[in-house]
Amino acid sequence: MENISLDPRFQRAKLPELDEEVILNASDSFVTFEVFHQKKKGTHHSHVGIVHAPNAEMAMVFAKEQFARRGATSNLWIVESSNVLAMDYTDSDIFDTTPDKQHREAGIYKTRDKIEKYQAELPNTKQD
């Protein structure tokens, strides 16, 4: 039985039958790197994708080619995916109180509506 995969890293490794144990060398597979892109100096970096490369230097070359060739680019960050720490979804209870903090956002206050309502309720002081 042949292992069929669309991932070129597995095709390159030429994996044998499933019943045999295979130990891949570092040169047999690439490392996954996360790519962060900055459009203009002083703005935030944002995640734009991933590249597979044998080391960080080649990852930077691949990232420049893939993510900085067409659009405006000021800077790129390359981070090995294994170095990215993500919060576990079971720890999301720290966000449970977030909807209760709307008073911190100015958008919830409808000041103009309150002023117009108050003015409409005032007795007419003009004398005809």
N, C-alpha and C positions, 0 to 999 in steps of 0.2 A: 504494500500500500504506500503510495507516494503522498507526502505532505504537500498540499497546495496552499499557497498563501500569496496574496497580492503585495505583501510587504517585501521589498527587495532585500531587507536585512536577513530575512529567513531564507529567501531563495539563494542568496550568496553563501549562506552557511552550509547548504547542501545537506540538510538534516536526513539521517537514515530513518529506518522504520521506527515506529513508536515504541517498540519493546526494547530498544537499545538506549542506554544512557549516553547522553552527549554532553561534553564539557566544552563550551566555547571559549576560545582565547579572546583577549581584549581586542585584537585586531579583526576578529570575526563579526563583531557587531558594533554599531555606532551608539553613541550616547545621545540622549534627547536633551535639548537645550530650549529654554523658554526665551522668547525674544520680546523686548520692550522697546518701543519707538518713541522718540521725542521729535515733534514737528519743528518747534521753534525753541531757541534757547530761553530758559526760564519757565517753560510750560511743563506740565506733568508728563511723565513717561506713561504709556499705556501698552498693555499686552496686545501683540499683533499676531502671534502664532508661535510655532515651534520649528526647529530644524534638527536634523540628525547629523552628527559629525563625530569624527574620531577624537577630537579634542576641542578646547575652547577657541583656539586660534582659527581653526577651520570653521567652527561654528560662526565666528564673526564674519569670515569671508562669505559663507553661505547666507547669513542674515543680511549682509550688505546687498548681495545679489538679489535676494528674494524680497526684502522689505524696504530697501532704501533706494532702489534704482529708479523708480518712477516718480514718487512723490517727494515733497519737501521733507528733508531730514536734517536734524541738528545733531542727534546722538542716538546710539543704540546701546542697550544693555543686554548681555547674554548671561543667563543663569542656568546652571545645570538643574534639570527638573527634580532630581533627587534632593536638591538643597532647598526646595520650596516647601515651606511648612504651611499646611492648611488646617483650619479649624474643623473638628469633627461635627457632623450635623447634629449629633446628640447633645452637643454643648450649646445649641442655639437658644437655650432658655435665657441667656443674658439679653437677648433682643425682645423678649416677651413684653417688656414695659415700654418699648419704643412708641407705640401708638398713643400712650398716655402722656407723651411729652410734646404734644402739638403746640403748647403755649410758647415753646421756644422759637417757633417759626412765625415770621411776621405775616405770612400769607393767610393765616386763619382769622386774623382780625379784620372785620369789615367796618372800619371806622367811618368811611364815607356814607355807608348805608345808615349807620346810627345817627350821624349828623343830619342827614336829610329827613329821617323819621322824626327827629326832635324838632326840626324846623317846621315840619308839616303839622305837628301837634301844638305849636305855639298859637295863641290867640292872635287874630289879625289886629295889629296895633295901628294900622293906617286909618285915618279919618277921611272920609270922602266929602 
